[in-house]
Amino acid sequence: DLFTHLGVDLTTKRIISVKSTNHFHAAFAPIAAEVIYTDADGPLPRDVRKVPYQKVQRPIWPLDDVADPVRIV
């Protein structure tokens, strides 16, 4: 991984912070005592309902509560 390539041993670190959605979990969870999800400003917030969509047809999951989020077209 990138950290090992740069000579950083993550197992010696008390806190590791990454800006990511979920793809980090497979690599970091095995060495973490705890994984804490946070949200920060950026191009894509963790909660997609916060994105100011302008051309999306509503209702649409996960922005809205819908009975069946999967529809065959």
C-alpha positions as a Python dict, from the first residue, in 0.01 Angstrom:
ca = {
    (1, 'D'): (0, 0, 0),
    (2, 'L'): (99, 364, -27),
    (3, 'F'): (191, 407, 339),
    (4, 'T'): (422, 104, 342),
    (5, 'H'): (578, 222, 16),
    (6, 'L'): (655, 556, 184),
    (7, 'G'): (807, 381, 485),
    (8, 'V'): (518, 451, 723),
    (9, 'D'): (425, 162, 954),
    (10, 'L'): (59, 225, 1035),
    (11, 'T'): (61, -31, 1316),
    (12, 'T'): (283, 207, 1515),
    (13, 'K'): (40, 499, 1484),
    (14, 'R'): (-212, 587, 1755),
    (15, 'I'): (-451, 769, 1518),
    (16, 'I'): (-490, 740, 1141),
    (17, 'S'): (-723, 973, 955),
    (18, 'V'): (-826, 926, 592),
    (19, 'K'): (-1074, 1118, 376),
    (20, 'S'): (-1266, 838, 216),
    (21, 'T'): (-1615, 696, 193),
    (22, 'N'): (-1595, 320, 242),
    (23, 'H'): (-1318, 178, 26),
    (24, 'F'): (-1059, 236, 301),
    (25, 'H'): (-1227, -11, 537),
    (26, 'A'): (-1081, -335, 397),
    (27, 'A'): (-725, -209, 439),
    (28, 'F'): (-754, -26, 771),
    (29, 'A'): (-1009, -224, 976),
    (30, 'P'): (-772, -519, 1040),
    (31, 'I'): (-520, -290, 1215),
    (32, 'A'): (-767, -56, 1384),
    (33, 'A'): (-903, -91, 1735),
    (34, 'E'): (-1193, 128, 1625),
    (35, 'V'): (-1318, 287, 1301),
    (36, 'I'): (-1497, 620, 1342),
    (37, 'Y'): (-1686, 763, 1045),
    (38, 'T'): (-1694, 1141, 1017),
    (39, 'D'): (-1813, 1385, 754),
    (40, 'A'): (-1610, 1677, 624),
    (41, 'D'): (-1656, 1941, 360),
    (42, 'G'): (-1547, 1841, 14),
    (43, 'P'): (-1676, 1755, -332),
    (44, 'L'): (-1886, 1462, -205),
    (45, 'P'): (-2020, 1448, 149),
    (46, 'R'): (-2064, 1110, 315),
    (47, 'D'): (-2441, 1169, 325),
    (48, 'V'): (-2545, 1198, -41),
    (49, 'R'): (-2871, 1363, 67),
    (50, 'K'): (-2665, 1678, 134),
    (51, 'V'): (-2562, 1711, -232),
    (52, 'P'): (-2759, 1993, -399),
    (53, 'Y'): (-2881, 1789, -696),
    (54, 'Q'): (-3048, 2000, -964),
    (55, 'K'): (-3156, 1757, -1237),
    (56, 'V'): (-3253, 1439, -1055),
    (57, 'Q'): (-3602, 1299, -1101),
    (58, 'R'): (-3768, 1250, -762),
    (59, 'P'): (-3843, 1035, -576),
    (60, 'I'): (-3517, 843, -592),
    (61, 'W'): (-3340, 628, -337),
    (62, 'P'): (-3136, 704, -126),
    (63, 'L'): (-3246, 1067, -135),
    (64, 'D'): (-3610, 981, -66),
    (65, 'D'): (-3792, 707, 120),
    (66, 'V'): (-3920, 471, -147),
    (67, 'A'): (-4100, 141, -102),
    (68, 'D'): (-3876, -48, -346),
    (69, 'P'): (-3534, 107, -420),
    (70, 'V'): (-3480, -135, -711),
    (71, 'R'): (-3690, -96, -1022),
    (72, 'I'): (-3661, -298, -1342),
    (73, 'V'): (-3675, -68, -1644),
}
